[in-house]
Amino acid sequence: MTARILSDVAAYLNTLLARADHPGVNWNSPRRAFVLRLLLGLLLAGDTMLTAIVRHFPNKSLAMKHRYKAADRLLGAIDLVPVAAQQTELFGADMDDDFVIAMDLSDIAKPYATKMACLATIYDGSAGDTHARGYNLVTAAAIDLSERRKALPRPLLFEVFSSAEEEFVSQPHVWLEGIDWLCAATPGGVFVIDREADNGRFLTRLTRNKRHFVIRVRTGDSSRNVLLDGIEKPLRIRDAWKRGQAYGTLICERLADDGTRKPYTADYSSLRVRVPGLATQLWLCSFDSSDHEQPLVLLTDQPADTAEVTARVLTQYFARWTVEEMHRFAKQSFMLENIRLLTWNRLKNMVAILWIALGALCTLGHGPRAERVLRVLEASGGRVRSPLKPGQFWGYALVEGLRALILAAPRLLNLLPALWPRTRRSPQLLLPFGGRA
């Protein structure tokens, strides 16, 4: 079973490389083998520091410094971002409106770094520091609301950017480019974004692409103006949400900041509105909870004229927190903030291989043998006494079990050439899973 799991990981990576291959890219056998070793080294090391990854490379006949220099040279010579971006099309090909596409920003804080390339001022959300040093991440994950298991979110986007980068335009420009890319790669899915998208450019871009969306809007004195039916004068959302049709009290669960699920009770209502300058009919869905000082107000293009649709809008928004869980998983299980590379290309490649690792774990969690793989990895990782339940996040169990399984049989790493598919088959046939799980 261990060899089969490794074979699935190798086949998945080979699929991405085959899709990204073109005459201008030299993905020869040594480079392909290096990327596979880089991926497995990252999964085993649980660290984005290159020295930690190289220590887990199978061929240890060379001295460590020579292995490191060779890996560092190859890491700077290749471009893994287009390879990792192939995951967006692979995961998005069969998506419909049962999926939520949660977009968010994260960060890589480097408070003590001085020599790393393109260091910039960022907002460190975990520390609340608005003048931290490091890099930003634009991320997106797809969650299937109709799926009972909800093992892992599908990583559609996980890319690093910096305001000190030469080609950087602005942070909203990065967001909008990401939206265009996701719209082109996914035939369906409801975009769910936090208050960063409470902006006319975001609303225009989403409506232009004819995509459904749920956006949290501001409710304070700086909230936007909306137009109500039968009222000519615009009202601020601060005052408009109170005019909605009340449906009573809603009780559900939400994912808290610490990763636990907590109950959420709120009085909810909806209201038909229009945004000045935008012809699309929109709805304000309001949720007023006694546990929070301000109401939660969501702007959507979905016809929220009933209690059922309004409640579903809240479910879609709460699914957005899954992308936060993906951030936490990347930082805790792979020590993302421990990344130390001196060139921008190498740093982007290291984040890209982490993006590929998240995609490989997702295939293990959604493939036809997902339950069996999970039970094997739970046993090897020591989670037999407390197996995962439906709705729980599988990421930690998959990584811990995979590391324990491979480290218990180190000779498997020497079989990497045999695990690598030698025949050039159709990229679709190389996928370790078929359609929707």
C-alpha positions in Angstrom: 0.0 0.0 0.0 2.9 2.4 0.8 4.3 1.8 -2.7 0.9 2.5 -4.2 0.5 5.7 -2.3 4.0 6.9 -3.5 3.1 5.8 -7.0 -0.1 8.0 -6.9 1.9 11.0 -5.8 4.5 10.4 -8.5 1.7 10.0 -11.1 0.0 13.2 -10.0 3.2 15.2 -10.3 3.9 13.6 -13.7 0.4 14.8 -14.8 1.2 18.4 -13.9 4.6 18.3 -15.6 3.1 16.8 -18.7 0.4 19.5 -18.9 2.9 22.3 -18.3 5.4 20.9 -20.8 5.9 22.8 -24.1 8.7 23.3 -26.6 10.1 26.3 -24.6 10.4 24.3 -21.4 13.1 21.7 -20.9 11.5 19.2 -18.5 14.1 16.5 -19.1 14.4 13.4 -17.0 16.9 14.8 -14.4 14.7 17.8 -13.8 11.6 15.7 -13.5 13.4 13.4 -11.0 14.6 16.4 -9.0 11.1 17.8 -8.7 9.8 14.5 -7.5 12.6 14.3 -4.9 11.8 17.9 -3.9 8.2 17.0 -3.4 8.8 13.9 -1.4 11.6 15.6 0.6 9.2 18.4 1.5 6.5 15.9 2.6 9.0 14.0 4.7 10.9 17.0 6.2 7.8 19.1 7.0 10.0 22.1 6.4 10.5 24.6 3.6 14.2 25.1 4.4 16.1 23.6 1.5 18.8 22.0 3.7 16.1 20.1 5.6 14.5 18.9 2.4 17.8 17.8 0.8 18.6 15.6 3.9 15.7 13.4 2.9 16.8 12.9 -0.7 17.2 9.1 -1.3 20.8 9.2 -2.8 23.0 9.9 0.2 26.3 8.7 -1.3 27.3 12.3 -2.0 28.3 14.7 0.8 25.6 17.0 2.1 27.1 20.1 0.7 27.3 18.7 -2.8 23.7 17.5 -2.7 22.6 21.0 -1.4 24.5 22.8 -4.2 23.1 20.6 -6.9 19.5 21.1 -5.5 20.0 24.8 -5.1 21.2 25.1 -8.7 18.3 23.2 -10.1 15.8 25.1 -7.9 17.0 28.3 -9.5 17.0 26.9 -13.1 13.4 25.7 -13.2 10.0 27.4 -13.0 7.5 25.5 -11.0 4.8 28.2 -10.8 3.2 27.2 -14.2 3.4 23.5 -13.1 1.6 24.2 -9.9 -1.0 26.4 -11.7 -2.1 23.3 -13.7 -3.8 22.2 -10.5 -6.4 24.9 -10.9 -7.6 23.4 -14.2 -7.4 19.8 -12.9 -9.5 20.5 -9.8 -11.8 23.0 -11.4 -12.7 21.0 -14.5 -15.8 19.4 -12.9 -16.9 22.1 -10.5 -20.5 23.3 -10.4 -22.4 25.7 -8.1 -22.3 23.3 -5.2 -18.7 24.4 -4.8 -17.5 27.4 -2.9 -14.4 29.2 -4.2 -13.0 30.8 -1.1 -10.4 33.5 -1.8 -8.2 35.1 0.9 -4.8 36.7 1.6 -2.2 35.2 3.9 1.4 36.2 4.7 4.9 34.8 5.3 6.4 36.8 8.1 10.2 37.1 8.1 10.9 39.5 11.0 14.7 38.8 11.2 15.5 38.4 7.4 17.6 41.1 5.8 19.2 39.5 2.7 16.2 37.7 1.2 15.0 39.0 -2.1 11.9 41.3 -2.5 11.3 41.7 1.2 8.4 44.1 1.8 6.2 45.5 4.5 3.2 43.3 5.2 0.4 42.9 7.7 1.1 40.0 10.0 -2.3 38.7 10.9 -1.2 36.3 13.6 0.8 39.0 15.4 -1.4 42.0 14.5 1.6 43.9 13.2 0.9 46.3 10.4 4.6 47.0 9.7 6.0 43.4 9.6 8.5 42.3 7.0 7.9 39.4 4.7 5.7 38.3 1.7 2.0 38.1 0.9 0.1 35.0 -0.4 -3.0 35.1 -2.6 -4.8 31.9 -2.0 -8.0 30.2 -3.1 -9.6 26.8 -2.2 -12.7 25.0 -3.4 -15.0 23.3 -1.0 -17.9 21.0 -2.1 -20.9 21.8 0.1 -22.7 18.7 -1.1 -19.8 16.4 0.0 -20.3 14.8 3.3 -16.7 14.0 3.9 -15.1 17.4 3.3 -11.7 15.8 3.7 -9.5 18.5 2.3 -10.1 21.7 0.3 -9.0 21.7 -3.3 -6.1 24.2 -3.5 -6.9 26.3 -6.6 -4.4 29.1 -5.9 -1.4 29.4 -3.5 1.0 32.0 -4.9 3.5 34.3 -3.3 3.8 38.0 -4.2 5.6 41.1 -2.9 5.2 44.8 -3.3 9.0 45.0 -3.8 8.8 42.7 -6.9 9.7 44.5 -10.1 6.4 43.5 -11.9 4.1 44.3 -9.0 1.3 46.7 -9.8 -1.0 46.7 -6.7 -2.6 44.2 -4.3 -6.1 44.7 -5.8 -4.5 43.9 -9.2 -3.2 40.6 -7.9 -6.7 39.8 -6.6 -8.4 40.7 -9.9 -5.9 38.7 -11.9 -6.6 35.7 -9.6 -10.3 36.1 -10.1 -9.9 36.2 -13.9 -7.7 33.1 -13.8 -10.2 31.1 -11.6 -13.2 32.1 -13.7 -11.4 30.9 -16.8 -10.4 27.6 -15.2 -13.6 26.7 -13.4 -17.0 26.3 -15.1 -18.9 26.8 -11.8 -18.5 27.7 -8.2 -19.6 30.6 -5.9 -16.9 33.1 -5.1 -16.8 33.9 -1.4 -14.5 36.7 -0.3 -14.2 38.7 2.9 -14.3 42.5 3.3 -11.3 43.1 1.0 -13.7 42.5 -1.9 -16.1 45.2 -0.8 -15.0 47.3 -3.7 -16.6 48.3 -7.0 -13.8 46.8 -9.1 -14.4 43.4 -7.5 -18.2 43.5 -8.0 -17.7 44.6 -11.6 -15.2 41.9 -12.4 -17.3 39.1 -10.9 -20.5 40.3 -12.7 -18.6 40.7 -15.9 -17.5 37.1 -15.7 -21.1 36.0 -14.8 -20.1 34.3 -11.6 -22.1 34.0 -8.4 -20.6 35.6 -5.3 -20.9 36.2 -1.6 -19.0 39.2 -0.3 -18.9 40.4 3.3 -19.5 44.2 3.4 -18.7 46.8 5.9 -21.4 48.0 8.2 -19.9 51.0 9.9 -19.8 54.7 9.0 -17.7 54.0 5.9 -20.1 51.4 4.5 -21.1 51.7 0.9 -24.3 53.2 -0.5 -27.1 51.0 -1.9 -30.4 51.7 -3.6 -33.6 50.2 -2.4 -36.8 49.5 -4.3 -39.2 52.5 -4.0 -36.6 54.8 -2.4 -34.8 57.2 -4.6 -32.2 58.4 -2.1 -29.3 56.0 -1.5 -28.8 54.5 1.9 -25.7 53.3 3.6 -25.6 49.6 4.4 -25.2 50.7 8.1 -28.9 51.8 7.9 -30.2 49.7 5.0 -29.8 46.2 6.5 -32.3 46.9 9.2 -35.1 47.2 6.6 -34.8 43.5 5.4 -37.5 40.9 5.6 -37.0 39.0 8.9 -37.0 35.2 8.9 -36.5 34.4 12.6 -33.6 32.9 14.4 -30.9 30.7 12.7 -28.8 28.1 14.6 -25.8 26.6 12.9 -22.0 25.8 13.3 -19.1 27.9 12.3 -15.3 27.3 12.2 -13.6 29.6 14.7 -10.2 31.2 14.4 -8.5 28.4 16.4 -9.8 25.7 14.1 -12.6 24.5 16.4 -16.3 24.4 15.5 -18.6 26.5 17.6 -22.4 27.2 17.5 -23.7 30.3 15.9 -27.1 31.8 16.6 -28.4 34.9 14.9 -31.6 36.7 13.7 -31.5 36.7 9.9 -33.1 38.7 7.2 -32.7 39.6 3.5 -33.2 42.7 1.4 -33.2 43.4 -2.4 -30.8 46.2 -3.2 -28.8 47.6 -6.1 -25.4 49.1 -6.1 -25.0 52.5 -7.9 -23.2 51.9 -11.2 -24.1 48.2 -11.4 -27.1 46.9 -13.2 -27.2 43.5 -11.6 -29.9 42.8 -9.0 -28.3 42.1 -5.6 -29.4 41.0 -2.1 -28.2 41.9 1.4 -28.3 39.0 3.8 -28.0 40.1 7.4 -27.2 38.0 10.5 -27.4 39.8 13.8 -25.9 37.7 16.6 -25.9 38.7 20.3 -22.4 37.4 20.5 -21.0 40.1 18.2 -21.3 43.8 18.4 -21.8 44.3 14.7 -24.1 42.3 12.4 -22.7 40.0 9.7 -23.9 41.5 6.4 -23.3 39.6 3.1 -23.8 40.9 -0.4 -24.8 38.3 -3.0 -26.2 38.1 -6.5 -28.1 34.9 -5.6 -31.9 35.5 -5.2 -32.1 35.5 -1.4 -35.9 36.0 -1.3 -36.5 33.1 1.0 -35.2 31.8 4.4 -33.7 28.8 2.7 -31.6 30.7 0.2 -30.5 33.2 2.9 -29.4 30.4 5.2 -27.5 28.8 2.3 -25.6 32.1 1.7 -24.4 32.0 5.3 -23.3 28.4 4.9 -21.3 29.5 1.8 -19.7 32.3 3.7 -18.8 30.1 6.7 -17.1 27.6 4.2 -14.7 30.5 3.5 -12.9 29.7 6.8 -11.7 26.4 5.2 -9.1 28.4 3.3 -7.9 29.8 6.7 -7.5 26.1 7.8 -5.4 25.5 4.7 -3.1 28.5 5.7 -2.7 27.1 9.2 -1.9 23.6 7.9 0.7 24.9 5.5 2.4 26.9 8.2 2.3 24.2 10.9 2.9 21.1 8.9 5.5 22.5 6.4 6.9 25.4 8.5 6.2 27.8 5.6 7.6 30.8 7.5 10.9 29.0 7.9 11.6 29.5 4.2 15.1 30.9 3.5 16.1 31.5 -0.1 18.1 34.4 -1.5 16.5 34.8 -4.9 13.0 35.5 -5.9 12.7 32.7 -8.4 13.9 30.1 -5.9 11.4 31.4 -3.3 8.5 31.3 -5.7 9.5 27.7 -6.7 9.5 26.6 -3.0 6.0 28.0 -2.5 5.0 26.4 -5.7 6.2 22.9 -4.6 4.3 23.4 -1.4 1.2 24.2 -3.5 1.8 21.0 -5.4 2.2 19.1 -2.1 -1.2 20.4 -1.0 -2.7 19.2 -4.3 -1.1 15.8 -4.0 -2.6 15.4 -0.5 -5.9 16.5 -1.8 -5.9 13.7 -4.4 -5.2 11.2 -1.7 -8.1 12.6 0.3 -10.6 12.6 -2.6 -9.5 9.6 -4.7 -11.4 6.3 -5.0 -9.2 4.7 -2.3 -9.4 7.7 0.0 -11.0 5.9 3.0 -8.5 3.0 2.8 -5.6 5.3 2.4 -6.7 7.3 5.4 -7.1 4.3 7.6 -3.6 3.0 6.6 -2.0 6.4 7.3 -4.0 6.8 10.6 -2.5 3.5 11.8 1.0 4.4 10.7 0.7 7.9 12.3 -0.7 6.6 15.6 -4.2 7.9 15.3 -6.0 4.6 15.6 -7.6 5.4 18.9 -9.1 8.7 17.6 -10.0 8.2 13.9 -11.2 11.2 12.0 -14.9 11.8 11.7 -16.8 13.1 8.7 -16.3 16.9 8.3 -12.9 16.9 10.0 -9.8 18.2 8.3 -7.6 15.3 7.0 -4.4 17.2 6.3 -2.5 16.5 9.5 -3.4 12.8 9.6 -2.3 12.3 5.9 1.0 14.1 6.4 1.9 12.4 9.7 0.9 9.0 8.5 2.8 9.4 5.2 6.0 10.4 7.0 5.8 7.6 9.5 5.0 5.1 6.7 7.9 6.0 4.5 10.4 6.5 7.3 9.5 3.0 8.5 10.5 1.6 5.1 13.4 3.9 3.9 14.3 1.5 1.1 11.1 2.7 -0.8 12.8 6.0 -1.5 15.4 4.2 -3.5 12.6 2.9 -5.8 11.8 6.4 -7.1 12.9 5.6 -10.7 10.6 2.6 -10.7 7.7 4.6 -9.2 8.1 7.2 -11.9 5.8 6.4 -14.9 8.0 5.8 -17.9 5.3 5.8 -20.6 3.9 9.1 -21.9 0.2 8.7 -21.5 -2.7 11.0 -21.6 -2.5 13.5 -18.7 -6.1 12.7 -17.8 -5.3 9.0 -17.4 -2.5 9.8 -15.0 -4.8 11.3 -12.5 -5.1 9.2 -9.3 -8.8 10.0 -9.1 -11.5 10.3 -11.6 -14.5 12.7 -11.3 -15.9 14.1 -8.1 -15.4 12.1 -5.0 
